[in-house]
């Protein structure tokens, strides 16, 4: 999410919180909705942390965007040691596929506002450390993922190029418009069965998640609205658990679990301040049953489910 939109959303949330906090609290205590325990893994990483992924070899990777588009991908060990993996211009979404890390670059507000095609998808080889540019001519690529067939989809949150874009592996420098017109497309994830693309619709008060049929992306998307008061249901990113349910991150500090079929919503945690992304642990030292969250406050947090399941 851009700094400008981030500030506007945060201000709106603070004003609304005084009126809607009781509803959010009630959601946490709803029957069958147990709160998860939240702890800090590491803090003070700088502002803001945009996205995360696991390299499955003991590292948690985070994208950090600094002023003027400068930024980096940082690697965090389970013990909290931090090292720089890559210096990157405007890093956005991170996706690990096999031994490769896909990095969205050019996630910079002025580029989005002006519609500049300065964005790329770079690939970092996790075995050799070699980085190459795979896709070009992208505008402020924010969220993104690699589809089962090897193509990729990225989101542009603002500006004349706002929307979803398909990056075909056969011609990765000629992005094509993709799927429905969303008010504020952001983070995304492919369903566990590989049939559906779930996209966070950050700017839409009507619904927060679009479910796109990958076999027919031009068909109307299923709309999933979080059962929480606006703007406390605004989300930035989302992931899927092994249970097939969606887990979300948002700047309001609430992490929701959402049943993609029924839309049933559970606020599993609060106090996850300025949340930008969530992923389940993967690889040595990272608990696969726990969620890990990045925040625009420069903090990585761990969310542990209640004993006996979630």
N, C-alpha and C positions, 0 to 999 in steps of 0.2 A: 504494500500500500504506500502511496506517495506521502511525503511529509505534509504537504498542504492539506490533503484529504484527511490524513491522520489527525492533524490538529483540529480540524472542523468536527470530525467524528468524536474526538475525545471531549471537546467542549460540550457537544450535544449530550453525550453520555453523562457527563458530570451534572448537567442541569436536570436530566431526566431521572437520574439515580435517586434523588431525594423523594420522588413520587412513586418510583417503581421498585425500589429495593425490597419491600415486603414481598412482592410477587416472586422476585428472583429467589429470595430465601425459602419461600414455600416450595419452590420447584426442587430445591436440594433435598428437602425433607419428604418429598412425595413418596407414597408407598412403592416399595421395590426399587427405589432410587437412592442408593447409599452413597454418601460422599467419599471421595478418594482423598488420601493423605498427600499433601503437597510439601515438598522440600526443595532447597536450592542445591543444584549441582555445582554451579560456578557463577559468579557475578562479576561486574566490572569489566565486561568484554568490550564496552564501547557501544555507541548508539548509531543506528539501531541494528538489531539482529533481525534479518528478514525471513530466513528459511533454514531448514535443517534436513539432513539425511545421514544415514549410517553407512560407512564404507565396508561394514561386515568383517573388518579385520582389526577391531578394537577402537575405531575412531568415530566420534560424532562430529559431523561436518556442519558448519554454520556459515551462512553468507552475511557479511557485515558491510553495510553501505555507509560511507563517510560523506562529508561535504564535497560539492563539486563533482559528484559521481565517482570519486575514488572509493575503493573498498577492497575487500579480500574475502577469501574462503579460509576459515580457521578450522583447525582440527583439535578436538578436545578428547583426552583420554578419560577412562573411568575414574582415574585418580585426580582429575581436574587440571592436568597439565595442558597448556594451550600452545600451539605452534601455527604458523601461517603456511597453508598449503599452496595458495596462489594469490597474487595481487590481481584484482579484477576491477574493471570499470563498471560500476553499477551492478553488482551481482544480485540476481533475483533467485528464482527457484533452483533447487538442486535435485537431481535425480540420479540414483545409482542403478546401473543396469549391467550386471556381470562385473567385469573389472573396469568399467568406465563410469566416470562421473560427468553428467551433463550439467553445464553451468549456464544459466541465462545471464547475459551481460547487457549493459546499456539500460538498466532499470533506473532511469533518471528523469525527474519530473519535467524539466524544460524540454527534453527530447520528446516526451509524450504529448505535451501541450502543442508543440510545433509540428508533430507528426514526422519527426526525423527518423530515418532508417539507419540508426547507428547501432542497433542491438544485434547480438549474435547468440548462437548457442555454441559454446566451446566444449570440447571433450578432453578431460584429464584422464590419462591412463593411470589407474591406481597401482599397476605393477611397475611401470617404468618411470612415472612422474612426468611423462611427455604430454604437452598440451597442444591441441590443434583446434582451429575454428572449423566447425561443421556446417552451420547455417548462418546466413547473413541477411541483410535488408529487413530486419525486424525493428519494430517501433516499441520501445520501452517494454520488453517482455518481462512480465511480472510472474504470474503463476505459470506452471508448465509441467508436462509429463511426457514420457515416451509410451506410445501405444503398443499393444501386443505385436503388431505387424512391423514395428520399427519406425513408423512415422512418429512425429511429435506434434503436440498441440500446445500453444502458448496463449496467454491472455495479455491484452493491453487494456489497462484500467481506465485511462482518460485520453482525451484529445480526438482528433479526426480519425485515428486508426483504432479507436476503442472497439473491442470485441475479441472474439476467439479467432486464432489463425492456425491453419494446418501447415506443417512443415513436412513435406514428403521426402523420404530418404533418397529417392531417385533424383530429386531436384531441390535440395534444401535451401537454395537462395531465392526461391520464388514462392513465398508464402501465399496461401489462399484463404479467403474468408471461410469460416467453418461454423456450423451449428447455428443456434438461435441468437438473436440480438439481445444480449443481456445488458442491464443498466450499468453494472460494475463487475465484470468478470475478474476473478482473482485466482485463488488456489484451486487445485483440482487433483483428482485421484481416480484411477481406474478400478472398477469393482473386482472382487476376488475371482469372479468367473470370466473376467475379460470382456464382458458384454456392454457395460455401461460406463460412461464418463460422468463423474459427479463434479460440478463446478460451483464454487462459492460465488454467490451473486451479491457482492458487497454493497452495491449502491441501491439495491431494490428493497423497499419496505414491504412489498407484496409477498415476496418469497425469497428465501435465503440460499437455497440449493437448487440447481438445475440438474436433472438426471437425463443425459443424452444417450440415445441408443446408438452404439458405435456401428451397428449394421445399417442404420438409416439416420445419420446425423441431421439431415434436413427436416425430419419429422418434428412436430412440436415436442418440446422437452417436458418431462414430468416436473412439476413444481412442488418443492418441499418447503413448507414454512415452519420454522422452529416455533414450538409452543411456548413462547416467552414474549414479554412486552417489548415493542420497538422503543428505543434503539438497542435494548439489551440482547436482541437476537442477531445483531449485525456480526458477521463473521468475516475473517480474513483468509483463513486456510482451513483445510480439512484433511483427514486421513481415514483409512479403513482399518478396523480391528480384525483379528482372526475370526471374530463372531459375525462378520459381515455388516456390522453397524458402523456408522460414521461418527467421527470425533472431530470437534471443531475448535478453532482458536479465534479469539476476538479481543479487541482492545478494552472491552468492558471488564476483562479479567475472569470471565466465566467460560468454562470448558463444558460443552454439551456433548452428550451421546444421543444419536438420532437413529431411529429405526427407519431405513430408507423405504420400506414398504408401507408402514402405517403412519410414519411421520411422528411417532411418539418420541417425546423429547425428555431428557433427564439432564439436569445441571449437576455434573459429577464433581465439580470443583469451582471454588471462587478464590479470589486473591491471586490468580495467575496474571499478574499485572501486564497490560499492554501486550497481550499474547499475539504472536504473529504466525506461529506454525506449531503443529504437533505431529509426532511420529512415535510409533511403538519401537522399543529397543530392539536392536539386531546386532549380532556379533559378540565377540568375547567381552565380558564385563558390563554389558548393557542388558537389563532385564527385559525379556520379550513380552512380559505381562504389564509392564509399566509404560506410561506415556511420558515422553520428554517434550518439553515446550521451550521455544525461544520467545523472547520478549523484546519489544522496542526499547526496554529499559536496560538492555545489555545483560540480561540474566537468562540462564538455562535452568529449568526446573524439572523435577521428576514428580509424576503423579502415580501413586501406588494404589491399586484397587483394594477394597476392603477384603479382609480374610474370608475365605469361603466363596470368592467369586465376585463379579460385579453386576 
